[in-house]
Amino acid sequence: MSDGQTFVGELQKYVSERLASLDLLKDDESGSGDRPEVIRRLKVALKNELEAAELAAYWIPSTPEVDVKLALARQAGDEARHYHLIEKHLESMGVNLAGFNPAAEGYGPMYSLLRGFESTVERVAGAHFTREALALKKNEQFMEFCERAGEKETAELYSKHIQPDEGWHVDIGHRFLTQYAVSVQEQEKARRAVEAVLELAVKVQRKQFQELKLSHAPGC
């Protein structure tokens, strides 16, 4: 068994290698880089932010560790703020969001997977350590897409207001796995959660690209 810090370092190396090797994450066939495509991706972002906010809030009552509980509360607020920032930005682009409900078609598979995690180690390993790291990467790609489309204000929204928070969310995973994944059992739970999220991310990304011709969409 590794100590918490060594374990997290090894797990971080594994996640980074997996993210770098995902072909769809490096896909350059991103369709036309124009305003309608940026808007389409921002509407996907609203769904992602809403689900992330709700998930963090859902976990608060069942999380026994006070420090993790408070971190989840802050994250829920961050994700809600991101939602409103994106919403206002879409309205400034002339998009009428009256009646738009990003949750109208139900929750996505990633939300369902993460909601099923019952322990704190599984939750922070899956949601923060892995999904939020994936979101950082996807947001970087989305910003590049926006720059190509001439939508610099959208890129700046992410670089100045959303990415800094996402980095802090990833840090939640690092800090709390180091603190709480200190037994063989807890470390194995973390590994399984990380692997489950990575496997599902590949499937979701492939489905989006094949069925919706959607790549370079932002994370949460």
WOTA-V978495 format. One record per helix or strand of 3 or more residues. SS is the DSSP state (H for helix, E for strand). FROM is the first residue (numbers start at 1). LEN is the number of residues. If there is no record, write none. Layout:
ss=SS from=FROM len=LEN
ss=SS from=FROM len=LEN
//
This chain:
ss=H from=4 len=18
ss=H from=23 len=4
ss=H from=35 len=26
ss=H from=66 len=27
ss=H from=109 len=7
ss=H from=120 len=29
ss=H from=152 len=29
ss=H from=184 len=29
//
